[in-house]
Amino acid sequence: MSRIVSVPGPANPEVLLAAAVVVAAGQGLRAGQPLPKQFANWRGKPVVRHSVEALAAAGISPILVIIPEGSEAIARNALRDIPGVEFAQGGATRQESVRRGLEVLSVQAPDLVLIHDAARPALPLSVIERLLTALSRCRGAIPVMSVVDSLAHAELCDGHEVMGAPAQRERLRRVQTPQAFHFADILAAHRGWPGETVAGDDAQVAQAGGIEIALVEGDEALRKLTYASDFVPSAPAVRVGTGYDVHRLTRDAELWLCGVRIEHTHGLAGHSDADVAIHALVDAMLGAIGMGDIGQHFPPGDPQWKGAASHQFLSRASSLVQEAGYTLGNADLTIICESPKIGPHRQRMREKLAKILDVDIARISVKATTTEKLGFTGRGEGIAAHAAVSLVRT
């Protein structure tokens, strides 16, 4: 039977039963692996095991894994010892595979269901939580990411593609999985889907069935494994990076350090909120994965970052670290200033950084020092910060 998952509604909190369908029935030929990519090793274990473990850890059960014909033995071996896992054979299309899975689950009749592609192995718990929470107000929910690149329509001209009209990226989103639904609604939508029509994903099926779908924040870690290069072993087990930043003190600004606003006679000047500590930490994280510095990702001349809260930069750096296959081992920050005193704010700073980075506070260190009245920090002209981080391969 499904595990109990608390889904707070706006007025009457409900306790609902949630299950999952993990689609692992494809052949994955483009990945260039000797077996279907969902069963190939990725970061130390089979691709499908990563997301199934994440779902199990979130309390989702049963987890019905849809597999190709004749692959039950390899699937059971890949997912051994994970509680609540069941198997069903897939169909000729993804939509048919999902429908078969939903029909199997209909015997247990869960309230909610998450439908996930096994080819997206890195599944953060925070995404699962956002999806389940969204189901308290909508019948369906999907994780999405904003489009940051410019887009254009491709048009044919004399047998080759040329650039057509630009697309408006502001209204476009990249759709990820898992996709979450009230079970009875998505089962009915799949039953009503015309068999001759190819469905891109379950959200398309749900929308055709009249289900309103909420958009929740996805995660860069949820990228889909597609090509052989996605399986190339990379990088060492541990990487380190350092960062250093300076901002000038001025009377005409607020003072933000480590995401905490501090009452002081002066604040830091900059294009964003000028949080010198977070800026140093972002540079350290980007440097550890060889992704340049904060100025490359958030140009100081870009108007969209004018006055921006620096926790956005840190969240983006954290996503890039996860996408590169790492997690934060520890971060050590040193703030260099004569005033204000950092000690009274140190714990709040650690708590804030730990929350942004979604790590235990024990991994975050914040220290402070002075320069004995020497130099620009000693004269109270500015504040400097130095950061060092270690990243551990996931």
Secondary structure as the mmCIF struct_conf table of DSSP 4:
data_model
#
loop_
_struct_conf.conf_type_id
_struct_conf.id
_struct_conf.beg_label_comp_id
_struct_conf.beg_label_asym_id
_struct_conf.beg_label_seq_id
_struct_conf.end_label_comp_id
_struct_conf.end_label_asym_id
_struct_conf.end_label_seq_id
HELX_LH_PP_P HELX_LH_PP_P1 SER A 2 SER A 2
STRN STRN1 ARG A 3 VAL A 7
BEND BEND1 PRO A 10 ASN A 12
STRN STRN2 GLU A 14 VAL A 23
HELX_RH_3T_P HELX_RH_3T_P1 LEU A 29 ALA A 31
BEND BEND2 PRO A 34 LEU A 35
HELX_RH_3T_P HELX_RH_3T_P2 LYS A 37 PHE A 39
BEND BEND3 ALA A 40 ALA A 40
STRN STRN3 ASN A 41 TRP A 42
TURN_TY1_P TURN_TY1_P1 ARG A 43 GLY A 44
STRN STRN4 LYS A 45 PRO A 46
HELX_RH_AL_P HELX_RH_AL_P1 VAL A 47 ALA A 57
TURN_TY1_P TURN_TY1_P2 ALA A 58 GLY A 59
STRN STRN5 ILE A 63 ILE A 67
TURN_TY1_P TURN_TY1_P3 GLU A 69 GLY A 70
HELX_RH_AL_P HELX_RH_AL_P2 GLU A 72 ALA A 78
TURN_TY1_P TURN_TY1_P4 LEU A 79 ASP A 81
TURN_TY1_P TURN_TY1_P5 PRO A 83 GLY A 84
STRN STRN6 VAL A 85 GLN A 89
BEND BEND4 ALA A 92 THR A 93
HELX_RH_AL_P HELX_RH_AL_P3 ARG A 94 LEU A 105
TURN_TY1_P TURN_TY1_P6 SER A 106 GLN A 108
BEND BEND5 ASP A 111 ASP A 111
STRN STRN7 LEU A 112 ASP A 117
TURN_TY1_P TURN_TY1_P7 ALA A 118 ALA A 119
HELX_RH_AL_P HELX_RH_AL_P4 LEU A 125 ALA A 134
TURN_TY1_P TURN_TY1_P8 LEU A 135 ARG A 137
BEND BEND6 CYS A 138 ARG A 139
STRN STRN8 GLY A 140 SER A 146
BEND BEND7 ASP A 149 ASP A 149
STRN STRN9 LEU A 151 CYS A 157
TURN_TY1_P TURN_TY1_P9 ASP A 158 GLY A 159
STRN STRN10 HIS A 160 ALA A 167
HELX_RH_3T_P HELX_RH_3T_P3 ARG A 169 ARG A 171
STRN STRN11 ARG A 173 VAL A 175
BEND BEND8 THR A 177 THR A 177
STRN STRN12 GLN A 179 HIS A 182
HELX_RH_AL_P HELX_RH_AL_P5 PHE A 183 ARG A 191
TURN_TY1_P TURN_TY1_P10 GLY A 192 GLY A 192
BEND BEND9 TRP A 193 TRP A 193
TURN_TY1_P TURN_TY1_P11 GLY A 195 GLU A 196
BEND BEND10 THR A 197 THR A 197
HELX_LH_PP_P HELX_LH_PP_P2 VAL A 198 ALA A 199
BEND BEND11 GLY A 200 ASP A 201
HELX_RH_AL_P HELX_RH_AL_P6 ASP A 202 ALA A 208
TURN_TY1_P TURN_TY1_P12 GLY A 209 GLY A 210
STRN STRN13 ILE A 213 GLU A 217
HELX_RH_3T_P HELX_RH_3T_P4 GLU A 220 LEU A 222
HELX_LH_PP_P HELX_LH_PP_P3 ARG A 223 LEU A 225
BEND BEND12 TYR A 227 TYR A 227
HELX_RH_3T_P HELX_RH_3T_P5 ALA A 228 PHE A 231
BEND BEND13 VAL A 232 VAL A 232
BEND BEND14 ALA A 235 ALA A 235
BEND BEND15 ALA A 237 ALA A 237
STRN STRN14 VAL A 238 THR A 250
TURN_TY1_P TURN_TY1_P13 ARG A 251 ASP A 252
BEND BEND16 ALA A 253 ALA A 253
STRN STRN15 LEU A 255 LEU A 257
TURN_TY1_P TURN_TY1_P14 CYS A 258 GLY A 259
STRN STRN16 VAL A 260 ILE A 262
BEND BEND17 THR A 265 THR A 265
STRN STRN17 GLY A 267 LEU A 268
BEND BEND18 GLY A 270 SER A 272
HELX_RH_AL_P HELX_RH_AL_P7 VAL A 276 ALA A 288
TURN_TY1_P TURN_TY1_P15 ILE A 289 GLY A 290
HELX_RH_AL_P HELX_RH_AL_P8 ILE A 294 HIS A 297
BEND BEND19 PHE A 298 PHE A 298
TURN_TY1_P TURN_TY1_P16 PRO A 300 GLY A 301
HELX_RH_3T_P HELX_RH_3T_P6 PRO A 303 TRP A 305
TURN_TY1_P TURN_TY1_P17 LYS A 306 GLY A 307
TURN_TY1_P TURN_TY1_P18 SER A 310 SER A 310
HELX_RH_AL_P HELX_RH_AL_P9 HIS A 311 GLU A 323
TURN_TY1_P TURN_TY1_P19 ALA A 324 GLY A 325
STRN STRN18 TYR A 326 ILE A 336
BEND BEND20 GLU A 338 PRO A 340
BEND BEND21 ILE A 342 ILE A 342
HELX_RH_3T_P HELX_RH_3T_P7 GLY A 343 HIS A 345
HELX_RH_AL_P HELX_RH_AL_P10 ARG A 346 LEU A 357
TURN_TY1_P TURN_TY1_P20 ASP A 358 ASP A 358
BEND BEND22 VAL A 359 VAL A 359
HELX_RH_3T_P HELX_RH_3T_P8 ILE A 361 ARG A 363
STRN STRN19 ILE A 364 THR A 369
TURN_TY1_P TURN_TY1_P21 GLU A 372 LYS A 373
HELX_RH_AL_P HELX_RH_AL_P11 GLY A 375 GLY A 378
TURN_TY1_P TURN_TY1_P22 ARG A 379 GLY A 380
BEND BEND23 GLU A 381 GLU A 381
STRN STRN20 GLY A 382 ARG A 393
#
